[in-house]
Amino acid sequence: MFDEILAPLENARRVLVSSHLRPDADALGSMIACALWLKGRGKAVTAWIEGGMPEKFRYLPDHAMVSAPPAAAEKFDVFLALDTSVKNRLGTVAAAVAPGALWINIDHHVSNELYGDINHVDPSAPATGQILYELFLHASVPLTPAIATNLFAAISTDTGSFQYQGTDSRTFDAGSGLVAAGVDVAVLSRAMYENQPKRRFGLLRFALNQAEFHCDDRIACFSLTVADAARLGVLPEDNEGIIDNLRSIEGVQAAIFFEELPEEKVRVSARSKDPAIDVCKICQMFKGGGHPMASGARVRGTLEKVREDFLKAVSDEIRKRD
């Protein structure tokens, strides 16, 4: 299957690399690693993400390669979509790709809709960065320290520092190979986990103070309104990972974050601590998706209504097992 991906990339001159809106380190690290590889192969490489490069991920080597898409569509030979399960999650990037490009979809989400001309989806991989590491090994790609650091950040963050379900010997083999290629684990870990802006601490304090518990304390949740986000002065990227503080509570089987968006939409992030509680299945009921233990959805409706409906769906799923 890797050869099916490599052949069109070998013949391509102009390549676009992108990932989902509100990107995480798996999305961005995978993008930058691919961009560096293809640039080294003499390709004209463009890396776009809706909204441009988020501030919090600027520790990634060569992050300046990433920019926001233009208003007018551009022509590419190949469009490489990474870590994106649903086409519309590419946001404004999709509209900036002129017709005629070959779409290659590389992802690890079980809910991937296979929207590419070529699809390589491996739900057994806990991160898209791991798939790319194996692709690079297959293609004998020289792993520079910059490529290795981006892939290590991708894998480390998406596995919760190598602790989430799905992390296996393949994952540790990838981590070992990347460290051997030049990753400074201590320096990278400080940048990833010990360099949070002070405003994010304010958001965490707010979230913990207004957290609620449902379904006999087996569900923990919190909500963030547009007004509260403005008052706290937080950026969208500051929300990532806050939900894990709720999931870590003893007895909690599922944690949910409801973020109010403009125009009566709500971003839902759901995390499960019990493999029997498949939050991907629940998010798919709301036209979302992801992984069985970490998924999300963007739902049209008021915060109050979406929160009520989603909590009921999670409670029903949990009570089925009583």
Secondary structure, DSSP 4 states (H G I P E B T S, - for coil): -HHHHHHHHHH-SEEEEE--SS--HHHHHHHHHHHHHHHHTT-EEEEE-TT-S-GGGTTSTTGGGEEPPPSS-B--SEEEEES-SSGGGGTHHHHTB-TTPEEEEEE--TT----SSEEEE-TTSS-HHHHHHHHHHHTT----HHHHHHHHHHHHHHTTTTTSTT--HHHHHHHHHHHHTT--HHHHHHHHHS---HHHHHHHHHHHHT-EEETTTTEEEEEE-HHHHHHHT--GGGGTTTHHHHHTSTT--EEEEEEEETTTEEEEEEEESSTTS-HHHHHHHTT-EEETTEEEEEEES-HHHHHHHHHHHHHHHHHTT-
